[in-house]
Amino acid sequence: MAVEAQIRELGSRHKSLEEAIQDELRRPYADDLRLRQLKRQKLKLKEEMEALRGHVH
């Protein structure tokens, strides 16, 4: 069950990053560097979740 809890935690952080990306995109002058960093972090979390899901099945 610990792996599933870890996946949920990563999913929550993934959602928070998506919200931060959307907030940045709404700004009149979005910071491209910040967007790249947020998207890179989001992708890393997605990869971690997929790797963990592979261990569950």
N, C-alpha and C positions, 0 to 999 in steps of 0.2 A: 504493500500500500504506500510505502514511502515514495516510490517512483511516481505514482499517480499524483501525490501531493506536490511533488517537485514539478511535474508537468503543469498542474494548475497554477502554481506560483509563477512559472515562466510564462504561462498564458496571460496571466494578469499583467505582468511586466510588459509583454508584447502589446497588449491592448493599450497600456499607458503610453507606450512609445508611438503607437498609431495616433493617439489623441494629440500628442506633442507635435507630430508631423503635420497633422491637419491644422493645428493652431498656428504653426509656423507658416503654412501655406496661405492662411487667411491674412497674414500681415501684408501691408502694402509693399514692403521691400523684404521679401523672405531672404533669410540668410542661407545661401547655397551650401556653405561649409557645414553649418549646423544641420541642414536637411540631410546631407550625405552621411554625417555622423549618426544621426538618429536612424536612418534607413539601414546603415551597416549594423548597428546594435540590434535592430528589429530582426534582420536576417539571421544574425548569430543566434538570437533566442529561438527563432523558428527551427534552425538546424539542430539546436540542442534538444528541443521538444521532439523533433522527428527521431533523433538518435535514441532518446529515452523510450519513445513509443516502440521502437524496434526491439528494445530489451524486454518490454512487457509482453509482447506476443510471441 
